[in-house]
Amino acid sequence: MSLIVRFLGTVLAVLLAAYLVPGFSVSGFYSAAIVAVLLGVIGITLKPILLLLTLPINILTFGLFSFVINAGILYFLASFVEGFSVDGFVPAFLGGVVLAIVQWVLQRFI
């Protein structure tokens, strides 16, 4: 049950980021769901490896470099998911911040 809630929370976070951040756009719920699934898969497989490789800079920035990693992942996903586009690094960064805040709030309530 919590997996479904987390998935729907991520979908809503992507839609909220598209609403709040200029340059971050999603064509609809279906595209947001695809992005949420791919974010989950990348979060399980690739993100721990990236965090381990960037551990020294992450320690120097007190963990703030993980926002840059999130922005890079979002920018990467925008390159091949139809209906999802990010116009540059700054919208990807701000969208990643919105996603992180919504997922943090969601995690506090689950």
C-alpha positions in Angstrom: 0.0 0.0 0.0 2.8 2.4 0.8 4.4 1.7 -2.6 1.2 3.0 -4.3 1.0 6.0 -2.1 4.7 6.8 -2.8 4.2 6.4 -6.5 1.1 8.6 -6.6 3.0 11.2 -4.4 5.8 11.2 -6.9 3.4 11.7 -9.8 1.7 14.6 -8.0 5.2 16.0 -7.2 6.1 16.0 -10.9 2.8 17.6 -11.7 3.3 20.2 -9.0 6.8 21.0 -10.2 5.5 21.4 -13.7 2.9 23.9 -12.3 5.3 25.9 -10.1 8.6 25.9 -12.1 8.7 27.7 -15.5 10.6 25.7 -18.0 9.6 22.4 -16.5 6.6 20.9 -18.3 4.6 17.7 -18.3 1.9 17.1 -20.9 -0.4 15.1 -18.6 -0.9 12.5 -15.9 0.4 9.6 -18.1 3.7 11.3 -18.8 4.1 12.2 -15.1 3.4 8.5 -14.3 6.1 7.4 -16.7 8.6 9.9 -15.2 7.7 8.7 -11.7 8.3 5.1 -12.6 11.6 5.9 -14.2 12.6 8.1 -11.3 11.9 5.1 -9.0 14.0 2.7 -11.2 16.9 5.2 -11.4 16.6 6.0 -7.7 17.0 2.3 -6.9 19.7 1.4 -9.4 21.8 4.4 -10.6 21.4 7.0 -7.9 23.3 5.1 -5.1 26.2 4.6 -7.5 26.2 8.3 -8.4 26.1 9.3 -4.7 29.0 7.0 -3.9 31.1 8.4 -6.8 30.4 11.9 -5.8 30.8 11.3 -2.0 33.8 13.7 -1.5 32.0 16.7 -3.1 28.8 15.7 -1.3 30.7 15.8 2.0 32.2 19.2 1.2 28.8 20.7 0.3 27.1 19.0 3.3 24.9 16.9 1.0 23.7 19.8 -1.2 25.3 18.3 -4.2 22.6 15.6 -4.2 20.3 18.3 -5.5 22.6 18.6 -8.5 22.5 14.8 -9.0 18.6 15.0 -8.9 18.7 17.8 -11.5 20.9 15.8 -13.7 18.6 12.8 -13.5 15.6 14.9 -14.3 17.4 16.5 -17.2 18.4 13.1 -18.5 14.9 11.8 -18.3 13.6 14.8 -20.2 15.8 13.8 -23.1 13.8 10.6 -23.9 10.4 10.7 -22.3 7.8 12.1 -24.6 5.5 14.7 -23.0 8.1 15.7 -20.4 10.6 18.5 -21.1 13.0 20.6 -19.1 14.4 23.8 -20.7 17.7 23.9 -18.9 19.6 23.1 -15.8 18.0 25.7 -13.5 14.4 24.4 -14.1 15.7 20.9 -13.6 17.3 22.0 -10.3 14.2 23.8 -9.1 12.0 20.8 -10.2 14.3 18.5 -8.2 14.0 20.7 -5.2 10.2 20.6 -5.4 10.3 16.8 -5.9 12.6 16.4 -2.9 10.4 18.6 -0.6 7.2 16.8 -1.6 8.8 13.4 -1.2 10.2 14.4 2.2 6.7 15.6 3.4 5.1 12.4 2.0 7.7 10.3 3.9 6.9 12.1 7.1 3.3 11.1 6.9 3.7 7.5 5.7 
